Every structure is written in C-alpha cells, then in structure tokens.
Amino acid sequence: MSYDGFDLSEKTAVITGGNGGIGLGFARAVAAAGADVSIWGTNAKKNAAAEAELQAINPSASATLCDVSDEAAVEEAMNGVIERYGRIDACFPNAGIGNQNQKPFFEHSTKDWQKVIDVNLHGVFYTLRAATRQMVKQGEGGSLILTSSGTAIQGSPKGQAYASTKGGMIAMMMSLSVEMARYKITSNAVIPGWVETAMTERIFGWQKFVDAVIPRIPMRRWGTPDDFGAIAVYLMSDASRWHTGDVIKIDGGFSIF
Ligand code: NAP
C-alpha cells in the first residue's frame, strides 16, 4: 500500500521565477509528483535550460517569458497557461529581486524602491489575482504558495524595500487565506533561510559574512533549492487541504538559534 495524498497528477502549477533557484526546486518536485508545470521568468536562456530539465522529469512542463511587474504580461501569460493546460491548481508567486543597492536608508532612491516593490509586491498581486480568478471559476479549490523571507519578521538594514515587500506578502497571504477559504483555496507562505541561489551568490562569496552566519545556522550549511521540494508538493497536494494561513520557515534552524 502507498499513501497517495501527494499525487499531483491532473494538477497544474504556475511557478513564477521557476527557471532557477528556489522556484526551480519547487518545480522539479511538483513535476516529479505528476503536475503539469508552467514556469515564468524574464531570461530566455534560463527559461530554455529549466524547461529542458523539467521536461526530462515531466514532458508537459513549459516555460514562459513574463515580467511579473508588467500587469498586461501577467494576464497574457496566465491566459496562455489556461489555454495550454485547461486549468490552474496551484500558484507559486516566487519571482523576486533583492535590494537594488546597499546605501543607507536616507540615501535610498525612489527609483530603486519602486523597482523592488514593482516586482516583489505588485508582481505577486497581478499573479495571484489572475490565478485566483481562474481557480474560483473552476470551483475545485486550489493552493497559493508565496515565497516570503526572514526579512519580513527580522527586518533588513539598508534593505527596507525588500523587507517591506516580504512582510506585505505575509499580510496578503493571510488576507487571502480568509477570503479564499470558502472556495477551498488554501494560502500559505514559505520563509526560506539562507539558500544558495543566484540571488545570494555574491554575499556567499564574502568570507566575513560566511564566518558570521554559518555558526548561526544549527544545521551548519546553506539551504539548497531542493530543500524546498517537499513543502511545494505538500502545499499543492490534497494532503494539505485544511492547512491555510500559515507561515512555514525552512531555514536549518536559523530563526530560532
Ligand atoms: P534567484 O535564483 O535569483 O531566483 C529569482 C527568480 O525570479 C528567477 O527565476 C528570476 O528569473 C525571477 N525573476 C526576477 N525578476 C523577475 C520578473 N520581473 N519577472 C519574472 N521573473 C522574475 O533567487 P532565489 O533565491 O531562488 O529567489 C526566489 C525567491 O526566494 C525570491 O522571491 C526571494 O526573495 C526569495 N528568498 C530567497 C532567499 C535566499 O536565501 N536565496 C531567502 C529568502 C527568500 P529571470 O532571471 O529569468 O527573471
């Protein structure tokens, strides 16, 4: 006998920022569990490489060029997913960019502030709005899985724009969990600890940072994108249908040490 609560066949996932890092970690796992996967990104080369990798796991996977900060592009991309797969069961608004500079807060430019908000918060709004519209129309429930960050609860010096978007995502997730429950749509956020991806490549190359942070992680290593596969499968699956409004930290123990 086997437990089939994690079977994702017949389900479709949209994963923004799915062409690399944590998003690709989500995508590999849900594709392996049987889901049709649509990954979105702005870099054609990264999209093509990730698409080929995912198609080796599940041939139905596809990549779409979409800048999530462009409202019309998000609507077009979501319509493309519906046309191709006929449905949307899970939406992972995961695309994000880091702080645009390391200047003191009082020297921060409005342009840099706006850029982070446009991708990390407006992009999440556009994506979730289009996905929930389709899920409600289908009438069979769904899963919203937002990628937040420890900065939402700990703050980020010189990174107020990024931290504000990640805190905003938690508020958006909780608001959605209440409003969407009547449609059997769950909404949860993942808080990753320090994970080896393109976003952290530079800072992980800074020895002073490594020496200061690794001793503060009880598991004594950085996270990898594949450390996020199981939570993606669980939150997308029927096994989690009563689990909503939660913030799940996957950080090697960083936040409690
Ligand atoms: P990453 O490898 O740089 O991934 C970022 C992803 O977002 C890429 O796939 C990128 O694709 C996509 N993206 C960026 N701007 C976009 C836009 N305007 N439209 C569409 N896609 C866009 O870094 P990551 O660490 O995996 O980041 C994924 C998420 O995890 C982010 O939301 C980040 O804030 C969060 N996070 C990361 C860490 C960490 O330690 N790594 C910790 C906490 C939270 P393109 O390059 O093709 O645009």
Boltz pocket constraint, residues with backbone or C-beta under 6 A from the ligand:
constraints:
  - pocket:
      binder: B
      contacts: [[A, 16], [A, 17], [A, 18], [A, 19], [A, 20], [A, 21], [A, 22], [A, 23], [A, 40], [A, 41], [A, 42], [A, 43], [A, 44], [A, 46], [A, 47], [A, 66], [A, 67], [A, 68], [A, 69], [A, 93], [A, 94], [A, 95], [A, 96], [A, 97], [A, 119], [A, 147], [A, 148], [A, 149], [A, 150], [A, 191], [A, 192], [A, 193], [A, 194], [A, 195], [A, 196], [A, 197], [A, 198], [A, 199], [A, 200]]
      max_distance: 6.0
